[in-house]
Every structure is written in C-alpha cells, then in structure tokens.
C-alpha cells in the first residue's frame, strides 16, 4: 500500500522526483518564451494603435460662419440666441445686429436678461447693445459681422465689427 501511495506523491522526503512531476523548464527556454510573448504583445499593441490612426481624435467644431433666421415675433430690443451658439441677434428700431455672448472680463458666457445681458460668473451687466452698465467687465461686448436681409442672415463669429454697425431690417 505504501508503494502505491509513493507514486502519487509529487515529491518524496528523500528528494526524489516522481515520474508524474512535469519537467522543469530550462532558464534559456523560459527567457526565449518570455521574449517571444513580449514581442508578440508589442506587435499587437502597435497594430491596435495603427488601426486607430484613420479615426481623428479631434472633436468637430461648428463652423464660425452660419445662417440664422430671426423670428418675426422677436420684440424690439430683445435678444435671439441661435441654439448652440455664443451669439445674440438683436433687433431694435435702427436695424439688426449681432453681439458676442463672451464676457470681456474673463470669458464667461453671458445670459440674456430683461435689461440686456448678465454675466453669471462675476456680476458684469451689459445693455442690449452690449455696452457695459456695471463692471468688472472693462469694455463692451464685441459686435459680430452680419449680412443678409428679411430675417435671413449670415453671421461670421470670427469677424468683429465696430459697435453700432447694423443691418437695416
């Protein structure tokens, strides 16, 4: 009985190996296998990186020049903000103009209000024409170039114009 159990034991007290024990891997074979696996992993990661190259990692930005239709029901002096844009189109008695909604103090996005525009970050207040009524903003909001007529306009956010430049509505 003891002889039968001796074959099942993987190591014996005398240090003899059992015939069921796996052969030890020589050091050179281990180093060769590990370098092969490392090279295969590097090749795999390089292939994945190359497959990702055709897809741009840059998010699309909306065009700086866009068309806008001003509603006919827009009251005089009220601001119309096209969806997704930092521009307000204002109609007054003298015509139509576009004002940037980026505060001249620290670049916050101002919000239209009953008295013009308010900066939610630092409390600047602007009149409907973009002029500063309450600081800390140092200068008026930028006026943006507009072209068009009859409620259909093209606004170019990249071009600023002199304050007071209007289009006849």
C-alpha positions as a Markdown table, in Angstrom:
| # | Residue | x | y | z |
|---|---|---|---|---|
| 1 | Unk | 0.0 | 0.0 | 0.0 |
| 2 | Unk | 2.8 | 2.4 | 0.8 |
| 3 | Unk | 4.4 | 1.7 | -2.6 |
| 4 | Unk | 1.2 | 2.7 | -4.4 |
| 5 | Unk | 0.9 | 6.0 | -2.5 |
| 6 | Unk | 4.5 | 6.7 | -3.2 |
| 7 | Unk | 3.8 | 7.1 | -6.9 |
| 8 | Unk | 1.0 | 9.7 | -6.2 |
| 9 | Unk | 3.1 | 12.0 | -4.1 |
| 10 | Unk | 4.8 | 14.6 | -6.1 |
| 11 | Unk | 7.9 | 14.9 | -4.0 |
| 12 | Unk | 9.3 | 12.5 | -1.6 |
| 13 | Unk | 11.1 | 13.1 | 1.7 |
| 14 | Unk | 14.2 | 11.8 | 0.1 |
| 15 | Unk | 14.2 | 14.4 | -2.6 |
| 16 | Unk | 13.5 | 12.0 | -5.5 |
| 17 | Unk | 11.2 | 13.3 | -8.2 |
| 18 | Unk | 8.1 | 11.4 | -9.2 |
| 19 | Unk | 7.5 | 10.4 | -12.8 |
| 20 | Unk | 4.3 | 12.4 | -12.7 |
| 21 | Unk | 6.1 | 15.7 | -12.0 |
| 22 | Unk | 6.5 | 18.0 | -15.1 |
| 23 | Unk | 10.0 | 18.5 | -16.4 |
| 24 | Unk | 11.4 | 21.9 | -15.2 |
| 25 | Unk | 11.8 | 24.5 | -17.9 |
| 26 | Unk | 15.4 | 25.3 | -18.5 |
| 27 | Unk | 16.3 | 29.0 | -18.0 |
| 28 | Unk | 17.2 | 29.6 | -21.6 |
| 29 | Unk | 13.9 | 28.2 | -22.8 |
| 30 | Unk | 12.0 | 30.4 | -20.3 |
| 31 | Unk | 13.8 | 33.5 | -21.4 |
| 32 | Unk | 13.2 | 32.7 | -25.1 |
| 33 | Unk | 9.5 | 32.1 | -24.5 |
| 34 | Unk | 9.1 | 35.3 | -22.4 |
| 35 | Unk | 10.9 | 37.4 | -25.1 |
| 36 | Unk | 8.6 | 35.9 | -27.8 |
| 37 | Unk | 5.5 | 36.7 | -25.8 |
| 38 | Unk | 6.8 | 40.3 | -25.2 |
| 39 | Unk | 7.5 | 40.8 | -28.9 |
| 40 | Unk | 4.0 | 39.4 | -29.8 |
| 41 | Unk | 2.3 | 41.8 | -27.2 |
| 42 | Unk | 4.3 | 44.8 | -28.6 |
| 43 | Unk | 3.2 | 43.9 | -32.1 |
| 44 | Unk | -0.4 | 43.5 | -31.0 |
| 45 | Unk | -0.4 | 47.0 | -29.3 |
| 46 | Unk | 1.3 | 48.6 | -32.3 |
| 47 | Unk | -1.3 | 47.1 | -34.7 |
| 48 | Unk | -4.2 | 48.3 | -32.5 |
| 49 | Unk | -2.5 | 51.8 | -32.5 |
| 50 | Unk | -2.2 | 51.8 | -36.3 |
| 51 | Unk | -5.8 | 50.8 | -36.7 |
| 52 | Unk | -6.9 | 53.8 | -34.6 |
| 53 | Unk | -4.9 | 56.2 | -36.8 |
| 54 | Unk | -7.5 | 56.8 | -39.5 |
| 55 | Unk | -10.1 | 57.9 | -36.9 |
| 56 | Unk | -9.5 | 61.5 | -35.9 |
| 57 | Unk | -9.1 | 62.2 | -32.2 |
| 58 | Unk | -10.3 | 65.8 | -32.6 |
| 59 | Unk | -13.9 | 66.7 | -31.9 |
| 60 | Unk | -15.7 | 68.6 | -34.7 |
| 61 | Unk | -16.2 | 72.3 | -34.0 |
| 62 | Unk | -19.2 | 74.1 | -35.5 |
| 63 | Unk | -18.4 | 76.5 | -38.3 |
| 64 | Unk | -17.7 | 80.1 | -37.3 |
| 65 | Unk | -19.9 | 81.3 | -40.2 |
| 66 | Unk | -23.5 | 80.2 | -40.0 |
| 67 | Unk | -27.0 | 81.2 | -41.2 |
| 68 | Unk | -29.7 | 82.3 | -38.8 |
| 69 | Unk | -33.4 | 83.1 | -39.2 |
| 70 | Unk | -34.6 | 85.8 | -36.8 |
| 71 | Unk | -38.2 | 85.2 | -35.8 |
| 72 | Unk | -40.7 | 87.8 | -36.9 |
| 73 | Unk | -42.2 | 87.8 | -33.5 |
| 74 | Unk | -39.0 | 89.0 | -31.8 |
| 75 | Unk | -39.8 | 92.2 | -30.0 |
| 76 | Unk | -37.6 | 95.3 | -30.4 |
| 77 | Unk | -34.6 | 95.3 | -28.1 |
| 78 | Unk | -34.9 | 91.5 | -27.3 |
| 79 | Unk | -32.1 | 89.1 | -28.0 |
| 80 | Unk | -32.4 | 85.9 | -30.0 |
| 81 | Unk | -29.8 | 83.3 | -29.3 |
| 82 | Unk | -29.3 | 80.6 | -32.0 |
| 83 | Unk | -29.1 | 77.2 | -30.5 |
| 84 | Unk | -25.6 | 76.1 | -29.7 |
| 85 | Unk | -24.0 | 79.5 | -30.4 |
| 86 | Unk | -22.4 | 82.2 | -28.2 |
| 87 | Unk | -24.0 | 85.0 | -30.3 |
| 88 | Unk | -27.2 | 87.0 | -29.7 |
| 89 | Unk | -29.0 | 88.7 | -32.6 |
| 90 | Unk | -30.9 | 91.8 | -31.5 |
| 91 | Unk | -33.5 | 93.8 | -33.4 |
| 92 | Unk | -34.0 | 97.4 | -32.5 |
| 93 | Unk | -35.5 | 100.5 | -34.1 |
| 94 | Unk | -32.4 | 101.1 | -36.2 |
| 95 | Unk | -31.9 | 97.6 | -37.5 |
| 96 | Unk | -30.4 | 94.2 | -36.7 |
| 97 | Unk | -27.0 | 93.4 | -35.2 |
| 98 | Unk | -25.2 | 90.5 | -33.6 |
| 99 | Unk | -23.4 | 90.6 | -30.2 |
| 100 | Unk | -20.9 | 88.1 | -28.9 |
| 101 | Unk | -22.0 | 86.5 | -25.6 |
| 102 | Unk | -18.5 | 86.0 | -24.3 |
| 103 | Unk | -17.8 | 88.4 | -21.4 |
| 104 | Unk | -14.9 | 90.7 | -21.9 |
| 105 | Unk | -13.8 | 90.4 | -18.3 |
| 106 | Unk | -12.8 | 86.7 | -18.1 |
| 107 | Unk | -14.5 | 84.9 | -21.0 |
| 108 | Unk | -17.6 | 83.7 | -19.2 |
| 109 | Unk | -20.8 | 83.2 | -21.3 |
| 110 | Unk | -23.3 | 85.9 | -20.5 |
| 111 | Unk | -27.0 | 85.2 | -20.4 |
| 112 | Unk | -29.8 | 87.4 | -21.9 |
| 113 | Unk | -31.9 | 89.2 | -19.3 |
| 114 | Unk | -34.7 | 91.7 | -19.2 |
| 115 | Unk | -32.2 | 94.6 | -19.1 |
| 116 | Unk | -29.7 | 93.3 | -21.6 |
| 117 | Unk | -27.1 | 90.6 | -20.7 |
| 118 | Unk | -25.8 | 89.5 | -17.3 |
| 119 | Unk | -22.6 | 87.6 | -16.6 |
| 120 | Unk | -23.3 | 84.8 | -14.1 |
| 121 | Unk | -19.6 | 84.5 | -13.0 |
| 122 | Unk | -18.6 | 87.9 | -11.8 |
| 123 | Unk | -21.7 | 90.1 | -12.0 |
| 124 | Unk | -21.0 | 92.3 | -15.1 |
| 125 | Unk | -24.1 | 93.7 | -16.7 |
| 126 | Unk | -24.5 | 94.8 | -20.3 |
| 127 | Unk | -27.1 | 96.8 | -22.1 |
| 128 | Unk | -28.9 | 95.3 | -25.1 |
| 129 | Unk | -26.4 | 96.9 | -27.4 |
| 130 | Unk | -23.5 | 95.2 | -25.4 |
| 131 | Unk | -22.2 | 98.3 | -23.6 |
| 132 | Unk | -21.1 | 97.9 | -20.0 |
| 133 | Unk | -23.6 | 99.1 | -17.4 |
| 134 | Unk | -22.0 | 97.5 | -14.4 |
| 135 | Unk | -18.4 | 96.2 | -14.1 |
| 136 | Unk | -16.0 | 94.4 | -13.6 |
| 137 | Unk | -16.0 | 94.0 | -17.4 |
| 138 | Unk | -13.6 | 96.6 | -18.8 |
| 139 | Unk | -15.2 | 97.0 | -22.3 |
| 140 | Unk | -18.4 | 96.3 | -24.2 |
| 141 | Unk | -19.3 | 93.0 | -25.7 |
| 142 | Unk | -17.9 | 92.5 | -29.2 |
| 143 | Unk | -20.2 | 93.2 | -32.2 |
| 144 | Unk | -20.0 | 90.5 | -34.8 |
| 145 | Unk | -20.3 | 90.8 | -38.6 |
| 146 | Unk | -23.7 | 90.1 | -40.1 |
| 147 | Unk | -25.0 | 90.1 | -43.7 |
| 148 | Unk | -28.4 | 89.4 | -45.2 |
| 149 | Unk | -31.9 | 90.8 | -45.2 |
| 150 | Unk | -35.6 | 89.9 | -44.5 |
| 151 | Unk | -35.0 | 87.8 | -41.4 |
| 152 | Unk | -32.4 | 85.5 | -43.2 |
| 153 | Unk | -28.9 | 86.5 | -42.0 |
| 154 | Unk | -25.3 | 85.1 | -42.2 |
| 155 | Unk | -23.3 | 85.6 | -39.0 |
| 156 | Unk | -19.5 | 85.3 | -39.0 |
| 157 | Unk | -18.3 | 84.8 | -35.4 |
| 158 | Unk | -14.6 | 85.2 | -36.4 |
| 159 | Unk | -15.0 | 88.8 | -37.6 |
| 160 | Unk | -15.7 | 91.7 | -35.2 |
| 161 | Unk | -17.1 | 95.0 | -36.4 |
| 162 | Unk | -17.4 | 98.5 | -34.9 |
| 163 | Unk | -20.0 | 98.9 | -32.3 |
| 164 | Unk | -23.1 | 100.5 | -33.9 |
| 165 | Unk | -22.8 | 98.5 | -37.2 |
| 166 | Unk | -26.4 | 97.5 | -38.0 |
| 167 | Unk | -28.2 | 95.9 | -41.0 |
| 168 | Unk | -31.5 | 97.6 | -42.0 |
| 169 | Unk | -34.3 | 95.2 | -41.2 |
